[in-house]
Amino acid sequence: MKTHIMDNNNNWTKYDYVCNDCDALMEITTLIKLKSWRGWCSCGSPNLVNIGVSDAFAPVMSITPSNVVKINSNPYN
């Protein structure tokens, strides 16, 4: 997995999408400029519409390790 460090030379962009079939909202924040992205919604639909593009100004402070929360568990117990 490739990671990026936020600095003045990196311009993050946030892309917002909505699924036409189930109304799910999706956000992709990336350093890569997406001219067009054809993905699939978790409902299985390919009918995604880009509803917005904006600069992402919030810095990434840290990434939560994948082993912190187990799937199908309650982290508050």
C-alpha positions in Angstrom: 0.0 0.0 0.0 1.4 3.4 -1.0 1.0 6.2 1.6 1.5 9.9 1.2 2.7 12.4 3.8 0.7 15.7 3.8 2.9 18.7 3.1 2.8 21.9 1.1 3.6 20.1 -2.2 0.7 17.7 -2.0 -2.8 18.9 -3.0 -5.5 16.5 -1.8 -8.8 16.5 -3.5 -12.2 15.2 -2.2 -14.6 13.7 -4.7 -18.2 13.1 -3.6 -20.5 10.5 -5.3 -24.1 9.3 -4.8 -25.6 6.0 -5.9 -28.7 6.4 -8.1 -30.1 3.1 -6.9 -29.8 3.2 -3.1 -28.8 6.8 -2.3 -25.6 5.9 -0.6 -23.0 8.7 -0.4 -19.4 8.0 -1.1 -16.3 10.1 -0.6 -12.9 9.6 -2.1 -10.0 11.8 -0.9 -6.9 11.3 -2.9 -3.7 12.9 -4.3 -4.5 11.5 -7.7 -6.6 13.8 -10.0 -9.6 11.7 -11.1 -10.9 12.7 -14.5 -13.5 10.0 -14.4 -13.9 7.2 -11.9 -16.1 4.2 -12.6 -16.6 2.2 -9.4 -19.4 0.2 -7.9 -21.6 0.9 -4.9 -21.7 -1.7 -2.1 -25.3 -2.4 -3.2 -23.8 -3.7 -6.5 -24.9 -0.8 -8.7 -22.6 0.9 -11.2 -24.9 4.0 -11.3 -22.7 6.5 -9.4 -22.9 10.2 -10.0 -20.3 12.7 -9.1 -22.0 15.4 -7.0 -19.0 17.5 -6.0 -15.2 18.1 -6.1 -13.4 20.2 -3.6 -9.9 20.8 -2.1 -9.3 18.7 1.0 -7.6 21.0 3.5 -7.8 18.8 6.7 -4.4 17.3 7.4 -4.1 13.6 8.0 -2.8 13.3 11.6 -2.6 9.5 11.9 -4.0 6.4 10.5 -5.7 3.9 12.8 -4.0 0.5 12.7 -6.3 -2.2 11.1 -6.0 -4.4 14.2 -7.6 -1.9 16.7 -11.2 -3.0 16.2 -12.2 -6.5 15.4 -15.0 -7.1 12.9 -18.3 -8.0 14.6 -17.1 -6.9 18.0 -18.1 -4.1 20.3 -15.1 -1.9 21.1 -16.8 -0.4 24.1 -17.0 -3.6 26.1 
